Amino acid sequence: MGGTEHLSVEREGATLVLTLNRPEAKNALSLPMLVGLYDGWLEADADDAVRSVVLTGAGGAFCAGMDLKALAGDGSGDGAGSGFGA
């Protein structure tokens, strides 16, 4: 199973469980998390044994949306800030 530092991918029978695991940021999505989600969906699509996919969030929030600090290029090193802005 794939995954990233802030996204776990687990198999529970015929279900693939994708868990956003960044509760300190209310599971706000970073670029690596988006790539991990995309990879998880591709994995589910390629495996005929997967009958369902559950997307959930760790902690008290499901997902606050995009991590705007990372998109604005706050120095997090994920490269998402390039080309963002006026």
PAMAR-92913 format. One record per residue: z, x, y of N, C-alpha, C, O in turn. Coordinates in steps of 0.001 Angstrom, whole numbers, plus 524288, in hexadecimal, padded with zeros to 5 digits. Atoms other than C-alpha are relative to their C-alpha. Last residue first. Layout:
ZXYZXYZXYZXY ...
This chain:
8043A801337FC537DC707FD19893957FD78804F0801FD7F9D4804B08051F 7FE9A7FFE97FA747E4627FFA68877B7FB437FF0C803637F6DA7FEB180182 7FD37804BC7FE7A7E2E0802B0879288019A80079805AD8043C8043880723 8039D8042E7FEB67D85780C8C875CD802997FAF88019B7FFE97F71F802A8 804F27FE437FDC97E1A6815BF86EF47FC5F7FB5F800D87FB7C7F83E7FD4E 80070800BE7FA637EEEE80F8686D437FAC98018F8024A7F99780011806B3 801B6805487FEB47EE1080DAB85E927FF157FF42805D07FC567FB9F80759 805478001E7FDEA7EE4A81C2985BBE7FE1A7FAB1801B67F9917FA1E80333 8035F802D88039E7FA3A81B26852EB7FA727FF58802007F7257FD367FF3B 803607FCCD803418013C82637859D67FC807FD077FC547F9DE7FF6C7F919 7FE4B8008E8056B80CA181E4D85F0B7FC84802FD7FC3A7FDEF803BA7F7B2 7FECB7FAF18024B809E68239C86C95801C27FFB57FA64803CC803887F84F 7FACB7FE3F7FE5D80AE98169387383801798054C7FDBA805FA806ED7FE24 7FFCE7FA52800877FC53814268726E8051E80243801E6805368056880589 800797FDBA7FAC57FAC580653877AF80045805F17FFD77FF7E80881803D5 8054C800E67FE147F80F8015A869F57FF1C802938054B7FAD08046780671 803857FC87802E38048A807B7865107FA647FF60801E27F7878033680256 7FED07FAA57FE5C80C918013586FAA7FC5A803DB7FD4B7FA5E8077E7FFBC 802DE7FEDA7FB31805917F45786D0680124805738020F7FDCF807CD8049B 7FC917FC577FD4580A547F3D685EEF7FD16801D4804DE7F9F08057480497 801967FA817FF938025C7E81185AC5804268032F802DB806E78013080641 805607FF437FE3D808F87DB5B856F77FEB0805C88001780100808E07FD3B 80032800F17FA5C817AA7D8DC8564C7FA79800768022A7F9AA7FFA1806D5 803557FC387FD4B817397D778847837FFB57FE87805C27FEAA7FA0780717 804C17FF2F8031181F9E7D06783D687FCAA804378028D7FBA7808458002D 804CE801F47FD9C82CBC7D244843F27FB6B800E37FC587FB4C804B37F96B 7FF89805447FDDF83ABD7D39983F2A7FB1B7FDBC8025E7FB337F94B80436 7FC73800E97FBA5838F67DF48836457FFC37FA64801E47FE367F6E07FF01 7FA987FE788010F82D137E21882DF6803587FEE4804CC801607FEC58092F 7FDBD7FC037FC9E820757DA8583024805A5801157FE8F8088C7FD827FD2D 7FAC3801247FE1C817FA7D304826A1801EC80474803717FF8C808A1803A3 7FF167FC787FB9D809DA7D2078223B805337FE7480266805E17FA0580421 7FBD28019B7FC778088F7CBE6814CB8008D804348042380120808D1802E6 7FDFC7FBC77FCB97FBBD7CD4680D63804207FDAA803948033F7F99F80608 7FDDF801757FAE57F7907C49B80224801F5804DD802CC8033A808D280061 80133805817FEFC7EFBD7C4E47F57C802087FE3480546800557FA2E80749 7FD04801D07FB757EF157D39B7F3557FE317FA7C801557F99D7F99A80282 7FAE7801D4801D57E9FE7D5DB7E57E803697FE1780482807367FB47803A0 8006380575801B27DBF37D68B7EA8D805307FDC87FE17805CA7F9047FDCF 7FD14800B8804DF7DF4E7E31A7F1D77FFF47FA387FE788028A7F706800F6 8027C7FD0F8043D7D5397E7047FC1B802857FF0C7FAAF8003A8005C7F6AA 8053E80212800F17D9387DC81805D87FD6B802987FB497FA80800127F86A 7FF79805338024E7E79A7E007804D77FAAB7FDC27FE937FA0F7FB587FA75 7FDC67FF51805397E4C67EE6F80726800697FAC37FD387FF0A7FA517F8A2 804417FE068034D7DBF77EB21812A9801CD800A77FA5C7FEF17FF687F6B3 8038A8046C800ED7E6DF7E2B58186F7FB6D801B17FC957F9C57FEC77F923 7FD6F803A6803927F07D7EDEC816AB7FC947FB537FEB97FC547F9A47FA39 8005B7FDBF8053E7E71D7F7AD81CE5802777FC667FBED800777FBE77F795 8057D800588018E7E5D67EEE2828D27FF4E8020B7FA6E7FCB47FF947F738 800FD80582801367F4917ED8F829997FA6A7FF3C7FE167F9797FC7E7FA41 7FD7080139804F07F61B7FC51828AB7FF357FA5A7FE5E7FE627F93E7F9C3 803327FD858040F7EC107FE6F833778024E7FECD7FA9F7FF6D7FD9E7F6F5 804C68031E800757F3567F4A683BEB7FC688022B7FBC87FA207FF387F8C0 7FE99804C7802C9800357FB98839177FB347FC877FF427FA817FA347FB1A 7FF707FEE78059D7FA3D808BE83CC7801837FB287FCCB7FFEA7FAA47F84A 805127FF0A8026F7F588802C6849BC80083801647FA337FD927FF477F70A 802527FB237FE1B802F37FD7584D107FAB6800A77FD4A7F97B7FDCF7F99D 804187FD4D802EF8072B7EF6884B257FE01804D8802CC7FC6D804A080756 804BE7FFA97FCCE8141E7EAC4850BD7FC0E803847FD3D7FD78807917FB11 804AD7FF858033D81DB07E8C0845897FAED7FFD8803227F6E37FE1D8012E 801568055F801838288F7E45584EBF7FACF7FFCC7FD107F7D47FC0D7FD84 803E8801987FC1C828787F24B854017FE2A7FA6E7FEE57F9DC7F8EC8006C 7FE0B7FE327FAE8835127F67184D037FC407FE928046A7FDCD7FE7C808F7 7FCA2803E27FD7D830997EDC1841AE80216801B58054E803507FE6580892 7FEC27FD447FB23825217F69783E2D803A07FC7B8033B8025F7FB1B807AA 7FAC07FDCA80046822727F2D1830368010980385804B1801708084B8043E 7FF9F7FD047FB2C816E67E98182FC080593801FB8004C8093D7FEDF80020 7FB60800AD7FCB9816E77E5418218D7FFC08039A804B37FFAD8086180424 8007A7FC487FBB780A5B7E30F819CF8048A7FEF9803B2804FD7FAB1805D8 7FC72800ED7FB9F80D037DC3380CDE7FF7580474803EA8007F808FA802A7 7FF847FB247FD0D801EC7DB7C802F2803477FEC9804CF801F37FB48807D3 7FF72800357FA4E803E37D0217F9AF80087805788023C8038F808A98004D 8053A800C07FDD27FED97CF217EBB38000D7FFD3805F47FC237FE7480864 8035F803368034C80B6D7D4DA7E63E7FA887FFC28024C7F80F803CA8032A 7FC4F80350802D98132D7DA5E7F1917FCCA7FC2E7FCC67FB687F7F47FE9C 8025F803D78037580B597E5C17F6FC8044F7FD1B7FD31807BF7FF817FAD6 7FDB080078805338106C7ED49802947FD2F7FBC77FCF07FAF97F8237FF2C 803918031D8032A80AA47F26380F378022C7FFFF7FA7C802AA804197F806 7FF937FF44805A6814227F77B8195D7FC4A7FC377FD477FB7F7F7CE7FF06 8024E80455802ED810717F91E8278680093801227FA357FEA2805137F83F 7FDE3804F37FE21817AF801698317D7FD937FB3A7FD637FDFE7F6E07FF64 7FA777FF6C7FEAD8160C80F0482B95802747FAC180170807007F9D08002F 7FF277FC057FC088093E80ADF8258B805D980068800F0808F77FDE47FE47 7FBE9800FE7FC3B804D780328819DA8004580470803E77FD8D8086080369 800547FD1A7FB187FCEA8049280DA38049D7FED38037E808C87FD43801AB 80000803467FB668000080000800008000080375804DC802738079880501 
